[in-house]
Every structure is written in structure tokens, then in C-alpha cells.
Amino acid sequence: MLSEAGFDYETVFYHMTQEEILEANTALDMQIEARNQQIAAQQAEAEMRRRMGRR
């Protein structure tokens, strides 16, 4: 996850304050939640199209 967000261990453990780490974690959590919501919406749309195609 760190490299996906553009961080490496040295940056996190030696150059960031605890507050910066918490802020980065919060931002990453928000990004993951938005991605999960997008995936859920796409799945719901695909399911709706699948069901509508059966009529």
C-alpha cells in the first residue's frame, strides 16, 4: 500500500511526523472507500443491465 500511495518505509518512518502519518492514513482510507463505492456502483449497474436483458 505504501508504494501505491507514493511512500516508502524510509519516508514514513524517518521523515514524517505522527500527525502526517495519521493524515496520510486517513486520506488513503478515503481513497479506498471511494474506490469501493465506485466498484459497487459498477457492479449494481452491470447487474441491472443483466436483469433487464432477460425480459
Biopython code that builds the backbone (N, CA, C, O; Angstrom):
import numpy as np
from Bio.PDB.StructureBuilder import StructureBuilder

atoms = [
    (1, "MET", "N", (0.813, -1.193, 0.000)),
    (1, "MET", "CA", (0.000, 0.000, 0.000)),
    (1, "MET", "C", (0.861, 1.264, 0.000)),
    (1, "MET", "O", (0.525, 2.259, -0.643)),
    (2, "LEU", "N", (1.944, 1.211, 0.710)),
    (2, "LEU", "CA", (2.786, 2.409, 0.787)),
    (2, "LEU", "C", (3.268, 2.842, -0.590)),
    (2, "LEU", "O", (3.141, 4.011, -0.955)),
    (3, "SER", "N", (3.818, 1.911, -1.351)),
    (3, "SER", "CA", (4.353, 2.274, -2.661)),
    (3, "SER", "C", (3.245, 2.710, -3.610)),
    (3, "SER", "O", (3.463, 3.574, -4.460)),
    (4, "GLU", "N", (2.056, 2.119, -3.472)),
    (4, "GLU", "CA", (0.922, 2.512, -4.305)),
    (4, "GLU", "C", (0.549, 3.970, -4.050)),
    (4, "GLU", "O", (0.101, 4.670, -4.959)),
    (5, "ALA", "N", (0.732, 4.417, -2.825)),
    (5, "ALA", "CA", (0.417, 5.797, -2.462)),
    (5, "ALA", "C", (1.609, 6.728, -2.661)),
    (5, "ALA", "O", (1.497, 7.931, -2.423)),
    (6, "GLY", "N", (2.750, 6.188, -3.094)),
    (6, "GLY", "CA", (3.913, 7.014, -3.360)),
    (6, "GLY", "C", (4.841, 7.184, -2.171)),
    (6, "GLY", "O", (5.694, 8.071, -2.183)),
    (7, "PHE", "N", (4.697, 6.360, -1.148)),
    (7, "PHE", "CA", (5.546, 6.436, 0.039)),
    (7, "PHE", "C", (6.429, 5.204, 0.110)),
    (7, "PHE", "O", (6.079, 4.143, -0.407)),
    (8, "ASP", "N", (7.573, 5.354, 0.753)),
    (8, "ASP", "CA", (8.402, 4.193, 1.060)),
    (8, "ASP", "C", (8.626, 4.174, 2.566)),
    (8, "ASP", "O", (8.303, 5.142, 3.255)),
    (9, "TYR", "N", (9.173, 3.088, 3.074)),
    (9, "TYR", "CA", (9.351, 2.942, 4.517)),
    (9, "TYR", "C", (10.243, 4.030, 5.106)),
    (9, "TYR", "O", (9.975, 4.533, 6.196)),
    (10, "GLU", "N", (11.297, 4.390, 4.388)),
    (10, "GLU", "CA", (12.208, 5.418, 4.917)),
    (10, "GLU", "C", (11.475, 6.741, 5.107)),
    (10, "GLU", "O", (11.629, 7.403, 6.134)),
    (11, "THR", "N", (10.682, 7.120, 4.115)),
    (11, "THR", "CA", (9.922, 8.370, 4.219)),
    (11, "THR", "C", (8.985, 8.338, 5.407)),
    (11, "THR", "O", (8.945, 9.275, 6.205)),
    (12, "VAL", "N", (8.226, 7.246, 5.523)),
    (12, "VAL", "CA", (7.222, 7.153, 6.579)),
    (12, "VAL", "C", (7.861, 7.109, 7.962)),
    (12, "VAL", "O", (7.450, 7.845, 8.860)),
    (13, "PHE", "N", (8.855, 6.259, 8.136)),
    (13, "PHE", "CA", (9.387, 6.032, 9.478)),
    (13, "PHE", "C", (10.466, 7.012, 9.920)),
    (13, "PHE", "O", (10.745, 7.133, 11.113)),
    (14, "TYR", "N", (11.082, 7.722, 8.954)),
    (14, "TYR", "CA", (12.173, 8.616, 9.335)),
    (14, "TYR", "C", (11.946, 10.084, 8.987)),
    (14, "TYR", "O", (12.672, 10.952, 9.473)),
    (15, "HIS", "N", (10.937, 10.375, 8.143)),
    (15, "HIS", "CA", (10.762, 11.759, 7.705)),
    (15, "HIS", "C", (9.371, 12.329, 7.949)),
    (15, "HIS", "O", (9.145, 13.517, 7.716)),
    (16, "MET", "N", (8.444, 11.515, 8.410)),
    (16, "MET", "CA", (7.084, 12.004, 8.637)),
    (16, "MET", "C", (6.791, 12.022, 10.129)),
    (16, "MET", "O", (7.227, 11.151, 10.881)),
    (17, "THR", "N", (6.038, 13.039, 10.535)),
    (17, "THR", "CA", (5.598, 13.091, 11.931)),
    (17, "THR", "C", (4.408, 12.151, 12.109)),
    (17, "THR", "O", (3.806, 11.704, 11.133)),
    (18, "GLN", "N", (4.080, 11.862, 13.347)),
    (18, "GLN", "CA", (2.925, 11.005, 13.631)),
    (18, "GLN", "C", (1.655, 11.625, 13.051)),
    (18, "GLN", "O", (0.797, 10.911, 12.530)),
    (19, "GLU", "N", (1.534, 12.930, 13.137)),
    (19, "GLU", "CA", (0.354, 13.621, 12.586)),
    (19, "GLU", "C", (0.290, 13.457, 11.068)),
    (19, "GLU", "O", (-0.790, 13.231, 10.522)),
    (20, "GLU", "N", (1.416, 13.565, 10.385)),
    (20, "GLU", "CA", (1.447, 13.390, 8.930)),
    (20, "GLU", "C", (1.073, 11.956, 8.541)),
    (20, "GLU", "O", (0.382, 11.735, 7.546)),
    (21, "ILE", "N", (1.528, 11.001, 9.324)),
    (21, "ILE", "CA", (1.196, 9.603, 9.055)),
    (21, "ILE", "C", (-0.303, 9.374, 9.223)),
    (21, "ILE", "O", (-0.932, 8.713, 8.397)),
    (22, "LEU", "N", (-0.870, 9.922, 10.296)),
    (22, "LEU", "CA", (-2.314, 9.773, 10.517)),
    (22, "LEU", "C", (-3.111, 10.433, 9.391)),
    (22, "LEU", "O", (-4.116, 9.888, 8.933)),
    (23, "GLU", "N", (-2.661, 11.601, 8.950)),
    (23, "GLU", "CA", (-3.343, 12.299, 7.860)),
    (23, "GLU", "C", (-3.257, 11.493, 6.565)),
    (23, "GLU", "O", (-4.240, 11.381, 5.832)),
    (24, "ALA", "N", (-2.085, 10.936, 6.288)),
    (24, "ALA", "CA", (-1.912, 10.118, 5.085)),
    (24, "ALA", "C", (-2.779, 8.865, 5.159)),
    (24, "ALA", "O", (-3.370, 8.461, 4.157)),
    (25, "ASN", "N", (-2.859, 8.249, 6.336)),
    (25, "ASN", "CA", (-3.702, 7.067, 6.507)),
    (25, "ASN", "C", (-5.174, 7.397, 6.279)),
    (25, "ASN", "O", (-5.899, 6.629, 5.647)),
    (26, "THR", "N", (-5.606, 8.537, 6.796)),
    (26, "THR", "CA", (-6.990, 8.962, 6.609)),
    (26, "THR", "C", (-7.291, 9.192, 5.132)),
    (26, "THR", "O", (-8.331, 8.771, 4.626)),
    (27, "ALA", "N", (-6.368, 9.864, 4.449)),
    (27, "ALA", "CA", (-6.553, 10.119, 3.016)),
    (27, "ALA", "C", (-6.599, 8.812, 2.232)),
    (27, "ALA", "O", (-7.410, 8.661, 1.318)),
    (28, "LEU", "N", (-5.735, 7.877, 2.585)),
    (28, "LEU", "CA", (-5.725, 6.592, 1.903)),
    (28, "LEU", "C", (-7.017, 5.819, 2.173)),
    (28, "LEU", "O", (-7.561, 5.192, 1.264)),
    (29, "ASP", "N", (-7.509, 5.856, 3.406)),
    (29, "ASP", "CA", (-8.786, 5.213, 3.733)),
    (29, "ASP", "C", (-9.919, 5.802, 2.910)),
    (29, "ASP", "O", (-10.784, 5.073, 2.424)),
    (30, "MET", "N", (-9.915, 7.120, 2.755)),
    (30, "MET", "CA", (-10.965, 7.785, 1.968)),
    (30, "MET", "C", (-10.869, 7.372, 0.494)),
    (30, "MET", "O", (-11.888, 7.158, -0.162)),
    (31, "GLN", "N", (-9.660, 7.265, -0.010)),
    (31, "GLN", "CA", (-9.460, 6.857, -1.393)),
    (31, "GLN", "C", (-9.942, 5.421, -1.602)),
    (31, "GLN", "O", (-10.592, 5.126, -2.605)),
    (32, "ILE", "N", (-9.633, 4.543, -0.677)),
    (32, "ILE", "CA", (-10.064, 3.145, -0.769)),
    (32, "ILE", "C", (-11.588, 3.063, -0.710)),
    (32, "ILE", "O", (-12.195, 2.308, -1.470)),
    (33, "GLU", "N", (-12.212, 3.830, 0.182)),
    (33, "GLU", "CA", (-13.674, 3.823, 0.295)),
    (33, "GLU", "C", (-14.320, 4.322, -0.992)),
    (33, "GLU", "O", (-15.316, 3.755, -1.441)),
    (34, "ALA", "N", (-13.770, 5.370, -1.590)),
    (34, "ALA", "CA", (-14.311, 5.893, -2.844)),
    (34, "ALA", "C", (-14.179, 4.852, -3.953)),
    (34, "ALA", "O", (-15.092, 4.689, -4.763)),
    (35, "ARG", "N", (-13.062, 4.156, -3.993)),
    (35, "ARG", "CA", (-12.851, 3.112, -4.996)),
    (35, "ARG", "C", (-13.852, 1.974, -4.785)),
    (35, "ARG", "O", (-14.419, 1.456, -5.746)),
    (36, "ASN", "N", (-14.066, 1.589, -3.529)),
    (36, "ASN", "CA", (-15.025, 0.520, -3.235)),
    (36, "ASN", "C", (-16.443, 0.917, -3.628)),
    (36, "ASN", "O", (-17.201, 0.093, -4.139)),
    (37, "GLN", "N", (-16.801, 2.174, -3.393)),
    (37, "GLN", "CA", (-18.132, 2.655, -3.777)),
    (37, "GLN", "C", (-18.286, 2.656, -5.296)),
    (37, "GLN", "O", (-19.348, 2.317, -5.818)),
    (38, "GLN", "N", (-17.233, 3.033, -5.995)),
    (38, "GLN", "CA", (-17.270, 3.029, -7.458)),
    (38, "GLN", "C", (-17.448, 1.605, -7.984)),
    (38, "GLN", "O", (-18.232, 1.374, -8.905)),
    (39, "ILE", "N", (-16.731, 0.668, -7.408)),
    (39, "ILE", "CA", (-16.845, -0.734, -7.809)),
    (39, "ILE", "C", (-18.259, -1.248, -7.538)),
    (39, "ILE", "O", (-18.841, -1.935, -8.377)),
    (40, "ALA", "N", (-18.809, -0.918, -6.373)),
    (40, "ALA", "CA", (-20.166, -1.353, -6.033)),
    (40, "ALA", "C", (-21.186, -0.774, -7.012)),
    (40, "ALA", "O", (-22.118, -1.469, -7.416)),
    (41, "ALA", "N", (-21.019, 0.477, -7.391)),
    (41, "ALA", "CA", (-21.935, 1.107, -8.343)),
    (41, "ALA", "C", (-21.828, 0.435, -9.711)),
    (41, "ALA", "O", (-22.839, 0.206, -10.375)),
    (42, "GLN", "N", (-20.621, 0.124, -10.124)),
    (42, "GLN", "CA", (-20.435, -0.559, -11.407)),
    (42, "GLN", "C", (-21.050, -1.951, -11.385)),
    (42, "GLN", "O", (-21.656, -2.380, -12.367)),
    (43, "GLN", "N", (-20.898, -2.653, -10.273)),
    (43, "GLN", "CA", (-21.483, -3.985, -10.149)),
    (43, "GLN", "C", (-23.002, -3.914, -10.165)),
    (43, "GLN", "O", (-23.656, -4.747, -10.792)),
    (44, "ALA", "N", (-23.569, -2.925, -9.479)),
    (44, "ALA", "CA", (-25.023, -2.759, -9.461)),
    (44, "ALA", "C", (-25.534, -2.438, -10.859)),
    (44, "ALA", "O", (-26.572, -2.954, -11.275)),
    (45, "GLU", "N", (-24.823, -1.603, -11.572)),
    (45, "GLU", "CA", (-25.238, -1.257, -12.936)),
    (45, "GLU", "C", (-25.166, -2.487, -13.850)),
    (45, "GLU", "O", (-26.067, -2.725, -14.654)),
    (46, "ALA", "N", (-24.101, -3.251, -13.717)),
    (46, "ALA", "CA", (-23.966, -4.463, -14.535)),
    (46, "ALA", "C", (-25.082, -5.457, -14.218)),
    (46, "ALA", "O", (-25.634, -6.087, -15.120)),
    (47, "GLU", "N", (-25.406, -5.593, -12.947)),
    (47, "GLU", "CA", (-26.488, -6.499, -12.541)),
    (47, "GLU", "C", (-27.825, -6.021, -13.103)),
    (47, "GLU", "O", (-28.640, -6.828, -13.549)),
    (48, "MET", "N", (-28.044, -4.716, -13.081)),
    (48, "MET", "CA", (-29.291, -4.163, -13.615)),
    (48, "MET", "C", (-29.387, -4.419, -15.123)),
    (48, "MET", "O", (-30.444, -4.788, -15.633)),
    (49, "ARG", "N", (-28.279, -4.220, -15.820)),
    (49, "ARG", "CA", (-28.283, -4.483, -17.261)),
    (49, "ARG", "C", (-28.523, -5.969, -17.539)),
    (49, "ARG", "O", (-29.247, -6.326, -18.469)),
    (50, "ARG", "N", (-27.908, -6.826, -16.725)),
    (50, "ARG", "CA", (-28.092, -8.267, -16.895)),
    (50, "ARG", "C", (-29.559, -8.652, -16.703)),
    (50, "ARG", "O", (-30.113, -9.434, -17.476)),
    (51, "ARG", "N", (-30.178, -8.092, -15.662)),
    (51, "ARG", "CA", (-31.583, -8.414, -15.374)),
    (51, "ARG", "C", (-32.518, -7.843, -16.436)),
    (51, "ARG", "O", (-33.502, -8.484, -16.804)),
    (52, "MET", "N", (-32.222, -6.659, -16.922)),
    (52, "MET", "CA", (-33.076, -6.037, -17.938)),
    (52, "MET", "C", (-32.968, -6.780, -19.257)),
    (52, "MET", "O", (-33.916, -6.804, -20.041)),
    (53, "GLY", "N", (-31.828, -7.380, -19.501)),
    (53, "GLY", "CA", (-31.635, -8.126, -20.742)),
    (53, "GLY", "C", (-32.431, -9.412, -20.790)),
    (53, "GLY", "O", (-32.636, -9.964, -21.871)),
    (54, "ARG", "N", (-32.879, -9.897, -19.667)),
    (54, "ARG", "CA", (-33.628, -11.169, -19.612)),
    (54, "ARG", "C", (-35.097, -10.998, -19.981)),
    (54, "ARG", "O", (-35.784, -11.997, -20.195)),
    (55, "ARG", "N", (-35.591, -9.800, -20.060)),
    (55, "ARG", "CA", (-37.020, -9.595, -20.325)),
    (55, "ARG", "C", (-37.382, -9.902, -21.742)),
    (55, "ARG", "O", (-38.546, -9.778, -22.122)),
]
sb = StructureBuilder()
sb.init_structure("model")
sb.init_model(0)
sb.init_chain("A")
sb.init_seg("    ")
for serial, (resi, resn, name, xyz) in enumerate(atoms, 1):
    if name == "N":
        sb.init_residue(resn, " ", resi, " ")
    sb.init_atom(name, np.array(xyz, "f"), 0.0, 1.0, " ", f" {name:<3s}", serial, name[0])
structure = sb.get_structure()
